[in-house]
Amino acid sequence: KELFLLIIQDQSVQFLMDELDLPHDRANLFEIIDADGSGTLHVTELVQGLLKIRGEVKKSDAVATLLATKAIQNMVLELKEEQAEFRNTVLKKIEPRQRTSRSESAVMKPS
């Protein structure tokens, strides 16, 4: 990250970034582009990230992001519900077996 911040301060790099119509808030570019959150940038990550953030933000981009976020939230909610159903199903199957095991244990213990 430090190397990235140092390089983007170079005037020739600044000129290239201006030519590519990249946003002027360049101090935060690293976090935006570091797609996998690894703290390092691979060449493909850098190129793809820079290409995606070029130009002005359009309303359609913002709406697309909002819709994608809502879709992901719905998917997470569905997964949560499915997990709860699965858990309840498993518990229902386990409980009778646990009761049977306890009563068998109680019968086998000498008094």
Summary of the structure (lengths in Angstrom):
residues: 111
radius of gyration: 27.4
end to end distance: 71.4
largest distance: 89.7
contacts: 215
relative contact order: 0.06
helix: 75%
strand: 0%
